[in-house]
Amino acid sequence: MYYSLDTKGNDAEFSNDISQRKWEANTHNLEADNLPKKLDNLNVGLIKSGSGVLTLSGTNSYEGATIINAGGIRLLSKDSKTAQIAGSVYVNNGSILSGNGVIKQNLTNDNSIIRPGNEDLSDLVVSGKYTQTGSAKLILDFGNDDNSKLIANNYDIQGGTLQYNPLEKYYTIDKEYKIDLGDLANYINNFTSIEVKENNAISFKISLNNLDKQTINKTITTSPVSDDQTEKQDNAGNYDSSEENSKKDDLNTQTNPSNPDQNSKGYIDDQTEKQPISDDQTEKQDETKNYDNSEENSKKDELNTQTNPSNPDQNSKDYIVVTPTIKKGVYNGALSDIREGDLNSAYQDFFTKIENGDQTTFNQAVKSIDSNLIADIAPHVFSQQESFNQSNMMLAINPVMFNTIDNIAHFKQSPTYLAYNGITSSDFVYDMGLIEEAKSFIWYLSPKYKKIKADNYKGDAYGFDLAFGGNPTPNSQAIFNINFVKTKLNFNDNPGNFESKYINLGANYIYDFGIAKFLSGAGFGFGDNKINRQIIGTNSNLSSDYDTKTASLQLGLSKDFVVSDNFTLTPLVYTSGSYMFQDKFRESGSLFATEYEKISHFSTSITGGLYGTYKLKHSENTTDISLYSLYERRISGKKLKNSYSFVDFPSLAKISSDQKLNKDVISVGINSKTSFKNGYFISVGILSEYIEDANNINLMTMFGKRF
């Protein structure tokens, strides 16, 4: 007779002691026509179906079979109470039996999974025989100092897999861990395959013992159990080969029927014929090496004593040795050296967490450790200085910025211009309205916004340019700039960010020789930078605060071509030299804090392009549309070198890297400026920067006055 329980995907627990009540004939009418037959001495069993795990934590005395057809059953011994199943257990259809406790009769693993212990390195004791067939799997957990065991009175291993499963512990690289097999060691050759489960970073080498280091491959090379040994076991009260095959066929027929009703009936018939175990029979089983409650613990202790002898040569077969090694390619050189070293508990906990977690989190954690954010940030700071240089140069050569250039197009082909050439400052000319009153000075304020999108980061920046300029001589102009920008970037592969406040002082001087203009510019910048980042797998942040200093110089030529009264075209070319210095600094925080070495880098580039301006004259106001395109090519200093080391591991070699600076930059911009009769002007513009690993968009407005 069986009780069937379908957990339907839920987990449940029976913590009580489940007993059985047999048929009591004296409570029934023996003359009844519908009186059930052959129910005397029938034991009660349990059929577990449905996904989900049923936990049995009581001392269960029902003597019928326990059949697991789906999901799993877990034995859970609590405190001083040992979980127990009094009858035999059959694990079928890929289901799972796990836990610690005692199975008083036999355990059959038919293409399913047995996992002793509750991830606590405890044991599962089988007082009868353990049978494993087909593609079944026996999983033994191990940790740093112990392992779970399946302790049976006899073993019938007919194939399948023996898997050693490392619990979520920290494993010292190249340390040898012994796995105690007990009597199972005598049958290790009968498994089809033996394996050790790997985690994200660690694989385990297997050898038979500490002495011969014989590697166990999927094809087992140990000697099989001899016929004499088998015969000796049979004589000692265990099953002989013919009985095993017969029993196995019988069990397979019963546990895998085409009709489930026949399955239950088969077990009922079996239990009907089986008489209850009397006290004499129990005593006889004890004499033939079956476990009773008092002997189970002593047997387990005896096995432990046998597998750890004072002389290892006497019992080398009772254990295997597993040696942790780092998988190839999962850690870089420095991180691999760290993992192999003597680590404190905080680092051990970190590696334990990521190595035994999901693969995605592990990959992210390793990437966050390896990320050299300075390799991304330093080129950005360098590029930012060059953007300031370019912006200041474009405003300096803009042919509508100063009144002297404004009037060239109007008078270039006029007889009046020729007549008064050289006396354009006379009151007569101003009174005639032939030329506006000369305005030799200018100031402007230009708010800016920049959208940054690079391969490794994205963010935005905002700031302003403040400038003042004038004409020192009729043929020259000078302008002085203050550029300020505040930037915030978020990294794509790291939950960190970069913030900076950068100020640049610039000056540009242009002298018109007539046939061409001489261009020059210089700048000096200072940046206050902050980096915050997190190592995936930790709860703390790493932060750093450091300064950068930049300096630059530009020299070049340009020429204004007056195409028509309304259109001026200015080709230009200039070379730049830029220098950046970043002092040594270190991060504050906990695990994997980094110390960055100083950076001192010089680079040169050449820039060429066209600047075109079209003038729209209104009754009192003038609107200028400017379109320009520039191409910058880096000549030298194409790679920025930096190195860093881990603060907690100063003995390790510094990690060096070369980060490529932007080799080519294409800038395309358009600007519209409206000038009023009173000297004030406003403008709006947009500039797009196309770089190999980034595309940036700049929005600009301007308000100023000529006087």
C-alpha positions as CSV (number, residue, x, y, z in Angstrom):
1,M,0.0,0.0,0.0
2,Y,1.3,3.4,-0.9
3,Y,0.5,7.0,-0.2
4,S,1.2,9.3,-3.1
5,L,2.2,12.9,-2.6
6,D,2.5,15.5,-5.5
7,T,4.2,18.6,-4.3
8,K,3.3,20.4,-7.6
9,G,6.4,22.6,-7.7
10,N,6.3,23.5,-4.0
11,D,8.7,22.6,-1.2
12,A,7.3,21.0,1.9
13,E,8.6,19.3,5.1
14,F,7.3,16.5,7.3
15,S,9.0,17.0,10.7
16,N,7.0,14.4,12.5
17,D,7.8,10.7,12.8
18,I,5.8,8.9,10.2
19,S,4.8,5.4,11.2
20,Q,2.5,2.8,9.7
21,R,-0.6,0.9,10.8
22,K,-1.0,-2.6,9.3
23,W,-4.2,-4.4,8.5
24,E,-6.0,-5.5,11.6
25,A,-8.3,-8.4,10.7
26,N,-10.1,-8.5,14.0
27,T,-11.6,-5.1,13.3
28,H,-13.4,-6.3,10.2
29,N,-16.2,-8.7,9.4
30,L,-14.5,-11.7,8.2
31,E,-17.7,-13.0,6.6
32,A,-18.2,-9.9,4.5
33,D,-18.4,-10.5,0.7
34,N,-16.2,-7.4,-0.1
35,L,-13.6,-8.1,2.5
36,P,-10.1,-7.3,1.0
37,K,-7.8,-10.3,0.7
38,K,-4.1,-10.7,1.4
39,L,-3.6,-7.5,3.3
40,D,-2.1,-9.1,6.4
41,N,1.4,-7.8,7.2
42,L,1.2,-5.4,4.2
43,N,3.7,-2.5,4.7
44,V,2.9,1.1,3.9
45,G,5.1,3.1,1.5
46,L,5.4,6.6,-0.1
47,I,5.4,7.7,-3.7
48,K,6.8,11.2,-4.3
49,S,5.8,12.9,-7.5
50,G,5.8,16.5,-8.9
51,S,8.6,19.0,-8.9
52,G,9.6,20.5,-5.6
53,V,11.5,19.0,-2.6
54,L,9.9,17.2,0.3
55,T,12.0,17.3,3.4
56,L,11.8,14.4,5.9
57,S,13.3,15.3,9.3
58,G,11.6,12.7,11.5
59,T,12.6,9.2,12.5
60,N,10.2,7.5,10.1
61,S,9.3,3.9,10.8
62,Y,7.0,3.0,8.0
63,E,8.6,-0.1,6.3
64,G,7.3,0.1,2.8
65,A,9.4,1.4,-0.1
66,T,9.9,5.1,-0.7
67,I,9.7,5.9,-4.4
68,I,10.8,9.3,-5.8
69,N,9.5,9.7,-9.4
70,A,9.9,13.5,-9.7
71,G,11.4,16.4,-7.8
72,G,13.3,15.4,-4.7
73,I,13.3,14.2,-1.2
74,R,15.8,15.5,1.4
75,L,16.7,13.9,4.7
76,L,17.4,16.5,7.4
77,S,18.9,15.5,10.7
78,K,18.3,18.1,13.3
79,D,20.1,18.5,16.6
80,S,20.4,15.1,18.2
81,K,17.6,13.6,16.1
82,T,18.6,11.5,13.1
83,A,16.4,11.6,10.0
84,Q,15.5,8.0,9.0
85,I,13.6,6.0,6.4
86,A,13.0,2.5,7.6
87,G,12.3,0.9,4.1
88,S,14.1,0.9,0.8
89,V,14.4,4.0,-1.4
90,Y,14.1,4.0,-5.2
91,V,15.2,7.2,-7.0
92,N,13.8,7.3,-10.6
93,N,13.4,9.5,-13.6
94,G,16.1,12.0,-12.9
95,S,14.8,12.9,-9.5
96,I,17.1,13.7,-6.5
97,L,17.7,12.2,-3.0
98,S,19.9,14.3,-0.8
99,G,20.6,14.9,2.9
100,N,22.0,13.4,6.0
101,G,20.5,10.5,7.9
102,V,19.9,6.8,7.7
103,I,18.1,4.6,5.1
104,K,17.6,1.3,7.0
105,Q,17.3,-0.9,3.9
106,N,18.5,-0.5,0.3
107,L,19.0,2.6,-1.9
108,T,18.7,2.4,-5.7
109,N,19.8,5.2,-8.0
110,D,18.2,4.6,-11.4
111,N,19.4,7.3,-13.8
112,S,18.9,9.9,-11.1
113,I,21.0,11.8,-8.6
114,I,22.1,11.1,-5.0
115,R,23.8,13.8,-3.1
116,P,24.7,13.0,0.5
117,G,24.6,15.9,3.0
118,N,22.9,19.2,3.0
119,E,25.8,21.3,1.7
120,D,27.3,20.8,5.2
121,L,29.7,17.9,4.5
122,S,27.5,15.5,6.5
123,D,26.9,11.8,5.5
124,L,24.2,9.6,4.2
125,V,24.2,6.1,5.7
126,V,22.6,3.1,3.9
127,S,22.2,0.0,6.1
128,G,21.7,-2.2,3.1
129,K,23.0,-1.9,-0.4
130,Y,23.6,1.1,-2.6
131,T,22.9,0.4,-6.3
132,Q,23.7,2.8,-9.1
133,T,22.7,2.2,-12.7
134,G,22.8,3.7,-16.2
135,S,23.6,7.4,-16.3
136,A,23.0,8.0,-12.6
137,K,25.1,10.4,-10.7
138,L,26.5,10.3,-7.2
139,I,27.6,13.7,-5.9
140,L,29.9,14.1,-3.0
141,D,30.5,17.6,-1.6
142,F,33.9,18.6,-0.3
143,G,35.3,21.6,1.4
144,N,38.6,22.7,2.9
145,D,38.8,20.0,5.6
146,D,36.2,17.4,5.0
147,N,33.8,15.9,2.5
148,S,30.4,14.2,2.5
149,K,30.2,10.4,2.2
150,L,27.8,7.8,1.1
151,I,28.3,5.0,3.7
152,A,26.7,1.7,2.7
153,N,26.9,-1.8,3.8
154,N,27.5,-2.9,0.2
155,Y,27.8,-1.2,-3.2
156,D,26.6,-2.3,-6.6
157,I,28.0,0.3,-9.0
158,Q,26.9,-0.4,-12.6
159,G,28.2,2.7,-14.2
160,G,27.2,6.4,-14.1
161,T,29.2,9.3,-12.7
162,L,30.9,10.0,-9.5
163,Q,31.1,13.8,-9.1
164,Y,33.0,15.7,-6.5
165,N,31.4,19.0,-5.9
166,P,33.3,21.9,-4.2
167,L,31.2,23.8,-1.8
168,E,31.2,27.6,-1.9
169,K,34.5,27.9,-0.1
170,Y,37.9,29.6,-0.7
171,Y,40.3,27.1,-2.2
172,T,44.1,27.7,-1.9
173,I,45.7,27.3,-5.3
174,D,47.9,24.2,-5.6
175,K,47.0,22.9,-2.1
176,E,46.1,19.2,-2.0
177,Y,42.7,18.4,-0.6
178,K,41.9,14.8,0.4
179,I,38.5,13.3,-0.3
180,D,37.7,10.4,2.0
181,L,35.8,7.7,0.0
182,G,35.5,5.0,2.7
183,D,34.6,1.6,1.4
184,L,33.4,3.2,-1.9
185,A,37.0,3.4,-2.9
186,N,36.9,-0.4,-3.6
187,Y,34.4,0.2,-6.3
188,I,35.7,3.4,-7.9
189,N,36.6,1.5,-11.1
190,N,33.0,0.7,-11.7
191,F,32.0,4.3,-12.4
192,T,31.8,5.2,-16.1
193,S,33.3,8.7,-15.3
194,I,34.8,10.5,-12.4
195,E,34.8,14.3,-12.4
196,V,35.2,17.3,-10.2
197,K,32.8,20.2,-10.8
198,E,34.5,23.5,-11.7
199,N,33.5,26.9,-10.6
200,N,33.9,30.1,-12.6
201,A,37.7,30.4,-12.1
202,I,39.0,27.1,-10.5
203,S,39.4,23.7,-12.0
204,F,40.6,20.7,-10.0
205,K,43.1,18.1,-10.9
206,I,42.4,14.6,-9.6
207,S,44.9,12.0,-8.4
208,L,44.5,8.7,-6.6
209,N,46.6,9.6,-3.6
210,N,49.5,11.7,-2.3
211,L,52.1,9.2,-3.2
212,D,51.7,8.1,-6.8
213,K,49.7,11.1,-8.2
214,Q,48.0,8.9,-10.7
215,T,45.6,11.0,-12.6
216,I,42.0,9.7,-12.8
217,N,40.6,10.2,-16.3
218,K,37.2,9.5,-17.6
219,T,38.5,6.0,-18.4
220,I,39.2,4.6,-15.0
221,T,42.6,2.9,-14.7
222,T,42.4,1.4,-11.2
223,S,42.1,-2.4,-10.8
224,P,38.6,-3.9,-10.7
225,V,37.3,-5.8,-7.7
226,S,38.4,-9.4,-8.0
227,D,36.1,-12.4,-8.1
228,D,37.5,-13.6,-4.8
229,Q,36.6,-10.3,-3.2
230,T,33.1,-10.5,-4.7
231,E,32.7,-14.1,-3.5
232,K,33.9,-13.1,0.0
233,Q,31.3,-10.3,0.1
234,D,28.6,-12.7,-1.0
235,N,29.6,-15.1,1.8
236,A,29.4,-12.3,4.3
237,G,25.7,-11.9,3.7
238,N,25.6,-9.5,0.8
239,Y,23.9,-10.1,-2.5
240,D,25.5,-12.4,-5.1
241,S,25.7,-11.4,-8.7
242,S,22.7,-13.5,-9.8
243,E,20.6,-12.1,-7.0
244,E,21.6,-8.6,-7.9
245,N,20.7,-8.9,-11.6
246,S,17.4,-10.6,-10.7
247,K,16.6,-7.9,-8.1
248,K,17.6,-5.2,-10.5
249,D,15.3,-6.5,-13.2
250,D,12.5,-6.8,-10.8
251,L,13.0,-3.2,-9.5
252,N,13.3,-1.8,-13.0
253,T,10.1,-3.5,-14.0
254,Q,8.3,-2.1,-10.9
255,T,9.7,1.4,-10.9
256,N,9.4,2.1,-14.7
257,P,6.1,0.5,-15.8
258,S,4.1,1.5,-18.8
259,N,1.0,1.6,-16.6
260,P,1.4,3.5,-13.3
261,D,-1.2,1.4,-11.6
262,Q,0.8,-1.7,-12.4
263,N,3.7,-0.1,-10.8
264,S,2.0,0.4,-7.5
265,K,0.5,-3.1,-7.6
266,G,3.9,-4.6,-8.2
267,Y,5.2,-3.0,-5.0
268,I,2.1,-4.0,-3.1
269,D,2.6,-7.6,-4.2
270,D,6.2,-7.4,-3.1
271,Q,5.3,-6.0,0.2
272,T,2.5,-8.5,0.7
273,E,4.9,-11.4,0.4
274,K,7.5,-9.6,2.6
275,Q,7.0,-10.4,6.3
276,P,7.7,-7.7,8.9
277,I,11.2,-7.7,10.3
278,S,11.2,-9.5,13.6
279,D,13.6,-8.9,16.5
280,D,15.4,-12.1,15.6
281,Q,15.9,-11.0,12.0
282,T,17.1,-7.6,13.1
283,E,19.7,-9.3,15.4
284,K,20.7,-11.6,12.5
285,Q,21.2,-8.6,10.2
286,D,23.4,-7.0,12.8
287,E,25.5,-10.1,12.8
288,T,25.9,-9.9,9.0
289,K,27.2,-6.4,9.0
290,N,24.0,-4.4,8.5
291,Y,23.7,-1.2,10.5
292,D,21.5,-0.6,13.5
293,N,21.1,2.8,15.1
294,S,23.8,2.2,17.7
295,E,26.3,0.9,15.2
296,E,25.9,3.5,12.5
297,N,28.0,6.2,14.2
298,S,30.6,3.7,15.3
299,K,30.9,2.4,11.7
300,K,31.2,6.0,10.4
301,D,33.9,6.7,13.0
302,E,35.7,3.5,12.0
303,L,35.7,4.5,8.3
304,N,37.1,7.9,9.2
305,T,39.8,6.2,11.2
306,Q,40.6,3.9,8.3
307,T,40.8,6.7,5.8
308,N,43.3,8.7,7.9
309,P,45.8,6.2,9.0
310,S,49.1,7.0,10.6
311,N,50.8,5.2,7.8
312,P,49.3,6.4,4.4
313,D,50.8,3.5,2.5
314,Q,48.5,1.1,4.3
315,N,45.3,2.8,3.0
316,S,46.1,5.0,0.0
317,K,43.1,3.7,-1.9
318,D,40.5,5.1,0.5
319,Y,40.9,8.7,-0.6
320,I,41.7,10.7,-3.7
321,V,43.5,14.1,-3.9
322,V,42.1,17.1,-5.7
323,T,44.3,20.1,-6.4
324,P,42.8,23.5,-7.3
325,T,44.3,25.3,-10.3
326,I,43.3,28.6,-12.0
327,K,41.6,28.2,-15.3
328,K,43.6,29.5,-18.2
329,G,42.6,33.0,-19.3
330,V,40.2,33.9,-16.5
331,Y,42.6,36.2,-14.7
332,N,45.2,38.5,-16.1
333,G,48.8,38.2,-14.9
334,A,48.6,40.5,-11.9
335,L,45.2,39.2,-10.8
336,S,46.4,35.6,-11.2
337,D,49.4,36.4,-9.0
338,I,47.0,37.9,-6.4
339,R,44.7,34.9,-6.4
340,E,47.7,32.5,-6.0
341,G,49.1,34.5,-3.0
342,D,48.4,34.4,0.7
343,L,45.3,36.5,1.1
344,N,43.5,37.9,4.1
345,S,39.9,37.0,4.9
346,A,38.4,39.9,3.1
347,Y,40.0,39.0,-0.2
348,Q,39.2,35.3,0.4
349,D,35.6,36.1,0.9
350,F,35.6,38.2,-2.3
351,F,37.0,35.5,-4.5
352,T,34.7,32.9,-2.9
353,K,31.7,35.0,-3.8
354,I,32.6,35.8,-7.4
355,E,34.0,32.3,-8.2
356,N,30.9,30.5,-7.0
357,G,28.4,33.0,-8.3
358,D,26.8,33.3,-11.8
359,Q,29.1,33.7,-14.8
360,T,27.9,37.2,-15.7
361,T,28.6,38.6,-12.3
362,F,32.0,37.0,-12.3
363,N,32.9,38.5,-15.7
364,Q,31.8,41.9,-14.6
365,A,33.8,41.6,-11.3
366,V,37.0,40.7,-13.1
367,K,36.5,43.5,-15.7
368,S,35.9,46.0,-12.9
369,I,39.2,45.0,-11.3
370,D,41.1,45.1,-14.6
371,S,39.6,48.4,-15.7
372,N,42.3,51.1,-15.9
373,L,40.0,54.1,-16.0
374,I,42.9,56.5,-16.3
375,A,43.6,54.9,-19.7
376,D,40.2,56.4,-20.8
377,I,40.2,59.6,-18.8
378,A,43.7,60.9,-19.6
379,P,43.1,60.9,-23.4
380,H,39.8,62.7,-22.7
381,V,41.5,65.4,-20.7
382,F,44.2,65.7,-23.4
383,S,41.5,66.0,-26.1
384,Q,39.6,68.6,-24.0
385,Q,42.6,70.9,-24.0
386,E,43.0,70.5,-27.8
387,S,39.3,71.4,-28.2
388,F,39.8,74.6,-26.3
389,N,42.7,75.5,-28.6
390,Q,40.7,74.9,-31.7
391,S,37.7,76.9,-30.4
392,N,39.9,79.9,-29.4
393,M,41.6,79.8,-32.8
394,M,38.3,79.8,-34.7
395,L,37.0,82.8,-32.8
396,A,40.3,84.6,-33.3
397,I,40.3,84.3,-37.1
398,N,36.6,84.8,-37.5
399,P,36.5,87.5,-40.2
400,V,33.3,89.1,-38.7
401,M,34.7,89.5,-35.2
402,F,36.5,92.8,-35.9
403,N,35.3,95.8,-37.8
404,T,38.4,96.2,-39.9
405,I,37.8,93.0,-41.6
406,D,34.1,93.5,-41.8
407,N,34.5,96.4,-44.2
408,I,37.0,94.8,-46.6
409,A,34.3,93.1,-48.7
410,H,32.2,96.3,-49.0
411,F,35.1,98.5,-50.3
412,K,37.3,96.1,-52.0
413,Q,36.1,96.9,-55.5
414,S,34.7,100.4,-54.8
415,P,36.3,103.6,-56.4
416,T,35.4,105.3,-53.1
417,Y,37.5,102.8,-51.3
418,L,40.4,103.4,-53.6
419,A,40.1,107.2,-53.2
420,Y,40.1,107.1,-49.5
421,N,42.5,104.2,-49.1
422,G,44.7,105.1,-46.2
423,I,42.5,107.7,-44.7
424,T,39.6,105.5,-43.7
425,S,39.6,106.9,-40.2
426,S,38.7,110.4,-41.4
427,D,35.5,112.0,-40.1
428,F,34.5,112.7,-43.7
429,V,34.3,109.0,-44.4
430,Y,32.3,108.3,-41.3
431,D,30.0,111.2,-42.0
432,M,29.4,110.0,-45.6
433,G,28.3,106.6,-44.2
434,L,30.9,104.9,-46.4
435,I,32.3,102.9,-43.4
436,E,31.2,102.3,-39.9
437,E,33.1,103.9,-37.1
438,A,36.1,101.7,-36.3
439,K,35.5,99.5,-33.3
440,S,38.8,98.2,-32.1
441,F,37.8,96.1,-29.0
442,I,35.5,93.2,-28.3
443,W,34.3,91.1,-25.4
444,Y,31.9,88.2,-25.3
445,L,30.5,85.5,-23.1
446,S,29.7,82.1,-24.6
447,P,27.8,79.4,-22.6
448,K,28.5,75.9,-24.0
449,Y,27.1,72.4,-23.6
450,K,28.7,69.2,-24.9
451,K,27.2,65.8,-25.3
452,I,29.9,63.1,-25.1
453,K,29.4,59.5,-26.4
454,A,32.5,57.3,-26.5
455,D,33.0,53.6,-26.7
456,N,33.9,53.2,-23.0
457,Y,32.0,56.1,-21.5
458,K,29.3,58.7,-22.0
459,G,28.3,61.9,-20.3
460,D,28.0,65.6,-20.8
461,A,29.9,68.8,-20.1
462,Y,28.9,72.4,-19.7
463,G,30.8,75.6,-19.2
464,F,31.5,79.0,-20.7
465,D,34.1,81.0,-22.6
466,L,34.8,84.6,-21.6
467,A,37.0,86.6,-23.9
468,F,38.4,90.2,-24.4
469,G,40.2,91.3,-27.5
470,G,41.3,94.2,-29.6
471,N,43.5,95.6,-32.4
472,P,46.9,96.5,-31.0
473,T,47.8,97.8,-34.5
474,P,45.8,98.2,-37.7
475,N,47.3,94.9,-39.0
476,S,47.0,92.8,-35.8
477,Q,44.5,91.6,-33.4
478,A,44.8,89.8,-30.0
479,I,42.3,88.0,-27.9
480,F,42.5,86.6,-24.4
481,N,40.2,83.7,-23.2
482,I,39.1,82.1,-20.0
483,N,37.5,78.7,-20.7
484,F,35.7,76.8,-18.0
485,V,34.0,73.4,-18.2
486,K,32.5,70.9,-15.8
487,T,32.4,67.4,-17.0
488,K,30.7,64.2,-15.7
489,L,31.2,60.8,-17.4
490,N,29.7,57.4,-16.6
491,F,31.6,54.3,-17.6
492,N,29.9,51.7,-19.7
493,D,31.4,48.6,-18.1
494,N,31.9,49.9,-14.5
495,P,29.5,51.4,-12.0
496,G,31.7,54.4,-11.6
497,N,32.0,57.9,-12.8
498,F,34.5,60.7,-13.5
499,E,34.0,64.3,-12.6
500,S,36.2,67.3,-13.4
501,K,36.4,71.0,-13.2
502,Y,38.8,72.4,-15.7
503,I,39.9,76.0,-16.4
504,N,42.0,77.1,-19.3
505,L,43.7,80.5,-19.9
506,G,44.3,81.1,-23.5
507,A,45.7,83.9,-25.8
508,N,45.7,84.2,-29.6
509,Y,47.6,86.8,-31.7
510,I,47.1,87.3,-35.4
511,Y,49.1,89.5,-37.7
512,D,48.1,90.3,-41.2
513,F,51.1,90.5,-43.6
514,G,48.8,91.2,-46.5
515,I,49.6,88.1,-48.5
516,A,48.7,85.9,-45.5
517,K,48.0,86.1,-41.8
518,F,50.3,84.7,-39.1
519,L,48.3,82.7,-36.5
520,S,49.5,82.0,-33.0
521,G,48.0,80.8,-29.8
522,A,48.9,79.5,-26.4
523,G,47.1,78.0,-23.4
524,F,47.6,76.8,-19.9
525,G,45.0,74.6,-18.2
526,F,44.4,73.2,-14.7
527,G,42.0,70.4,-13.9
528,D,40.6,69.1,-10.6
529,N,39.5,65.5,-11.2
530,K,37.6,62.9,-9.2
531,I,37.0,59.2,-10.0
532,N,34.6,57.0,-8.1
533,R,34.3,53.4,-9.1
534,Q,33.2,50.1,-7.6
535,I,34.5,46.6,-7.7
536,I,31.6,44.3,-8.6
537,G,31.2,41.8,-5.8
538,T,32.0,44.3,-3.0
539,N,29.9,46.8,-1.2
540,S,32.5,49.6,-1.0
541,N,33.6,52.3,-3.4
542,L,37.0,53.4,-4.5
543,S,37.6,57.1,-4.9
544,S,40.4,59.3,-6.0
545,D,41.1,63.0,-6.3
546,Y,43.9,64.3,-8.4
547,D,45.0,67.3,-10.6
548,T,46.1,67.6,-14.2
549,K,48.1,70.5,-15.8
550,T,48.2,71.2,-19.5
551,A,50.1,73.6,-21.7
552,S,49.8,74.2,-25.5
553,L,51.2,76.3,-28.3
554,Q,49.8,76.8,-31.9
555,L,51.5,78.4,-34.9
556,G,50.0,78.7,-38.4
557,L,48.8,80.7,-41.4
558,S,45.5,81.7,-42.9
559,K,44.3,83.9,-45.8
560,D,41.0,85.7,-46.3
561,F,39.6,85.5,-49.8
562,V,36.8,87.9,-50.6
563,V,34.7,85.9,-53.1
564,S,31.9,88.5,-53.3
565,D,30.5,91.5,-51.4
566,N,28.8,89.0,-49.1
567,F,31.0,86.0,-48.9
568,T,34.5,85.5,-47.5
569,L,36.5,82.2,-47.6
570,T,39.4,81.6,-45.2
571,P,41.6,78.5,-45.6
572,L,43.9,77.9,-42.6
573,V,46.5,75.5,-41.4
574,Y,48.3,75.4,-38.0
575,T,50.4,73.1,-36.0
576,S,50.0,72.4,-32.3
577,G,52.1,71.2,-29.5
578,S,50.4,70.0,-26.3
579,Y,51.8,68.8,-23.0
580,M,50.0,67.2,-20.0
581,F,51.3,66.4,-16.6
582,Q,49.5,64.3,-14.0
583,D,51.0,63.6,-10.7
584,K,51.1,60.3,-8.9
585,F,48.0,59.5,-6.8
586,R,46.2,56.6,-5.2
587,E,42.7,55.5,-4.5
588,S,41.1,55.4,-1.1
589,G,38.9,52.5,-0.3
590,S,39.1,48.8,0.5
591,L,39.7,45.9,-1.9
592,F,41.9,46.4,-5.0
593,A,42.6,50.1,-4.4
594,T,45.1,51.3,-7.1
595,E,48.0,53.6,-7.1
596,Y,48.6,55.4,-10.4
597,E,52.0,56.6,-11.5
598,K,52.6,60.1,-12.8
599,I,52.0,60.9,-16.5
600,S,54.1,63.3,-18.5
601,H,53.1,63.4,-22.1
602,F,53.8,65.6,-25.1
603,S,52.1,65.4,-28.5
604,T,52.1,67.3,-31.8
605,S,49.4,67.6,-34.4
606,I,48.6,69.5,-37.6
607,T,45.2,71.0,-38.4
608,G,43.8,72.3,-41.7
609,G,40.5,73.5,-42.9
610,L,38.2,76.1,-44.4
611,Y,36.2,78.8,-42.8
612,G,33.4,80.5,-44.9
613,T,31.3,83.5,-43.9
614,Y,28.2,84.8,-45.7
615,K,26.8,88.2,-44.8
616,L,23.1,89.2,-44.8
617,K,22.6,92.9,-44.6
618,H,19.4,94.2,-43.1
619,S,18.3,97.8,-42.6
620,E,20.1,98.3,-39.3
621,N,21.4,94.8,-38.4
622,T,23.8,92.4,-40.0
623,T,23.5,88.6,-39.8
624,D,26.6,86.5,-40.6
625,I,26.3,82.7,-41.3
626,S,29.6,80.9,-40.8
627,L,30.3,77.3,-41.8
628,Y,33.6,75.6,-41.1
629,S,35.3,72.2,-41.4
630,L,38.6,71.2,-39.8
631,Y,40.7,68.0,-39.9
632,E,43.3,67.4,-37.3
633,R,46.0,64.7,-37.7
634,R,48.2,63.7,-34.8
635,I,51.9,63.6,-35.7
636,S,53.7,62.5,-32.6
637,G,52.8,61.3,-29.1
638,K,50.1,59.0,-30.4
639,K,50.3,56.7,-27.4
640,L,49.9,57.8,-23.8
641,K,51.8,55.6,-21.4
642,N,50.6,55.0,-17.9
643,S,51.2,52.4,-15.2
644,Y,49.6,51.4,-11.9
645,S,49.8,48.9,-9.1
646,F,47.5,47.5,-6.3
647,V,48.0,49.2,-3.0
648,D,47.6,46.0,-1.0
649,F,50.1,44.1,-3.1
650,P,53.1,46.4,-3.4
651,S,55.5,43.5,-4.2
652,L,53.8,42.8,-7.5
653,A,55.2,44.4,-10.6
654,K,53.5,47.5,-11.9
655,I,51.0,47.1,-14.7
656,S,51.7,49.2,-17.7
657,S,49.5,50.1,-20.6
658,D,49.6,52.2,-23.7
659,Q,46.5,54.1,-24.5
660,K,46.0,55.5,-28.0
661,L,45.2,59.1,-28.3
662,N,42.8,60.3,-31.0
663,K,44.7,59.9,-34.3
664,D,42.2,61.8,-36.5
665,V,39.6,64.3,-35.5
666,I,37.1,65.9,-38.0
667,S,35.1,68.9,-36.8
668,V,32.2,70.4,-38.7
669,G,30.4,73.5,-37.3
670,I,27.9,76.2,-38.3
671,N,27.3,79.5,-36.6
672,S,24.8,82.3,-37.0
673,K,25.7,85.8,-35.5
674,T,23.5,88.9,-35.6
675,S,25.2,92.2,-35.0
676,F,23.3,95.3,-33.9
677,K,24.0,98.9,-34.8
678,N,24.9,99.7,-31.2
679,G,27.8,97.2,-31.3
680,Y,26.1,94.3,-29.4
681,F,25.9,90.9,-31.0
682,I,24.4,87.5,-30.3
683,S,25.1,84.1,-31.9
684,V,24.2,80.4,-31.8
685,G,26.1,77.5,-33.1
686,I,26.6,73.8,-33.3
687,L,29.7,71.8,-33.7
688,S,30.1,68.0,-34.3
689,E,33.3,66.1,-33.5
690,Y,33.9,62.8,-35.3
691,I,36.6,60.7,-33.6
692,E,37.6,57.1,-34.0
693,D,36.0,56.0,-30.7
694,A,33.7,58.9,-29.9
695,N,31.1,61.3,-31.4
696,N,30.5,64.5,-29.6
697,I,28.1,67.3,-30.2
698,N,28.6,70.9,-28.9
699,L,25.9,73.5,-28.6
700,M,27.1,77.2,-28.2
701,T,25.6,80.6,-27.7
702,M,27.3,83.9,-27.5
703,F,26.6,87.4,-26.3
704,G,29.0,90.3,-26.6
705,K,29.8,93.8,-27.8
706,R,32.3,95.5,-30.1
707,F,33.4,99.0,-29.1
